[in-house]
Amino acid sequence: MFDGAARRVVSLWFPGLASDRALRARAALGPFALTIHQHNTNRIHCLNAAAERFGLHVGMAVSDARAFCPDLQSRTADPMADRRFLTGLRRWATRYCPWVGLEGNGLVLDITGSAHLFGGESGLIDSLRHRLTRAGLTVQIGLGDTRGGAWALAHYGGGMAQPGQPLAALGPLPVAALRLEAETVTALQRLGLRTIAQLEATARAPLARRFGPELLRRLDQALGREPEQISPDPDPPHYGVRISLPDPIGLEADVTAGTARLLERRCSKLAGHGTGARVLELTLRRVDQQAERVELRLARAMRDPARILPLFARCIGTVDSGFGIDQLRLEATQVEPLPTEQIGTGDAARADRLDDLITRIGTRIGIDNIRRFHPADSHIPEHGFTLVPAACSRPKPFSPPAHPRPLILFPPEPITATGPHPPQRFRWRRMQVDILRATGPERIAPEWWRDDPNWRSGIRDYWRIETMQGRRLWLFHTPQNPGWFVQGEFA
Amino acid sequence: MAIGFAVIAAAQAGHILWVRDSWRPEMIAPSGLSPWLDPARITIALTADQTETLAVAEEGLRDGAVDLVVLELTAPVGLTAGRRLQLAAQAGHTTGLCLIPEGMGSPAAETRWRCAAISDPDPTEDSTLQNWQLIKNKSGTIGSWHVRWSRAARRLTVVSRAGE
């Protein structure tokens, strides 16, 4: 990192990260294990020290583990939550130094030049160990000149390597501490090369020929002959912004003006990241410490403050400002990628206006209640389309139906008739109906792969009916379960 | 038959906002719409009650982003609500169409139509013969026509009355 300054790296390894996290959330006494479902079996994912004393190990089937240890308490593992927890730890560890990276079930910190802030290297390590142990985590800490060296020390016993003498600390460690593949480790042990010191003493050329460049690269990385970077993950962008006011405000115009300022700042950041906000949350903190929350769900991702501000108007109008508002906070809680677009006229501008209208109506009736028709893959008339929320879908074309279909569909209404042919006259909705013409039948069979209670009466023969009274109806007859029903009306 | 009228009105418009109460069981079916218009042009707003229906329709009319707003109403519209809709439609240069049961018209309406399907004694194609009566017109005369939707030309044709 700096020329002249000795690079120092700390590696942290949490051997029982998952079980420690679970026990932090809800403590349990005695042997404890987390299980995960793999290859049709529940296996142990992680366990605590008490369980290890019973001879249990990671990867063991849970039924076997119960035979060894009947008192075993177990819960289901959640690898995603473990990952989030480790990310949180990484963020916490930046209190020691700015360069912190993730590495497997642990962290790696480049503490070059920051150890003296914590009373030297030993002080820093004590502080790390003290705080992590107090948080209920088992940790092994290695300190070395290189990332590889620190990793080896953390995973194989822990300890410190003195600056400039990596071999003294790493030499006695087994070759597996070099982050090698399992087959390479086995092959090296068969050759009698068990420790790093023995490996270092061996001629390099035959090793390279036999095992490829990877082995020597790992060795060089551990001993500091080849550099290895620590790349800290960038923090996910934070889309919150706030404004604190010296005096409380209460007028709608003032709140709107404050929101406009926040939006300006928020949208410039969104534009910088090439994203647009989908859900915005405005928190208005009042002087009595209560907070009013206003959520604006947009019909599409947007980052144009001039367009978003009018959409807030209705939400802001409903807020009770109490004795005044002294802090405004705006956060884009849901963000979507929004690439830069060609500014258009005509269709594009029109689509924008329609999206704004959907957002504005959505603040009143809920954005999911604004729908559009989407075709569905079914020959059943009432399943041939779906109503999907307009905000999270694009229009899809419909193919015209092969047979005429009614304009209005309603749940089937029974009429009194018998026989396979439509009756000459019947009563429907308290009206006398006389048939002028009947066209049909068109047979529609139920879909056996879908259990629809309305279609349990079997196949249906549909008839188009023109009545003397003028209305054109869609009738069907169910031959397997005799009955006549009206299901739709043509224009 | 009011829906048939709305669909023919929509066939000439661009984008349509269709506002209806979510509890109503009958539904316009996109497969049946295809002779008139592309169902993708319709945006449907499902509301909880008529108050919401009127509020949403007013918003849509005033905005002018859609060409036609169709409201399905189940109860009479008050004088204030009717006037608000009228002003919103004027501001946004948008047509509003209320589908109402018989005898529930609002005095704010510019025109009011009564539509009924009528039987066709000798159909040439799939018949869509209808009788449209203009029963209120603020700026003209009233009348009654027999009309038929021509699928090939995608337009409305006025036919002479049978027997005249």
Interface residues (C-beta under 8 A of the other chain):
Chain A: R350 R353 L354 D356 L357 I358 R360 I361 R364 I365 N369 I370 R371 R372 F373 P375 P381 E382 G384 F385 L387 A390 P395 K396 P397 F398 P400 P401 P404 R405 P406 L407 I408 L409 F410 P411 L436 R437 E466 T467 M468 Q469 G470 R471 R472 G488 F490 A491
Chain B: M1 I3 G4 V7 I8 H15 L17 S22 P25 E26 M27 I28 A29 P30 S31 G32 L33 S34 P35 W36 D38 P39 A40 R41 I42 T43 I44 A45 L46 T47 A48 E52 A55 V56 E59 G60 D63 G64 A65 V66 A116 A117 I118 S119 D120 P123 D126 S127 T128 Q130 N131 W149
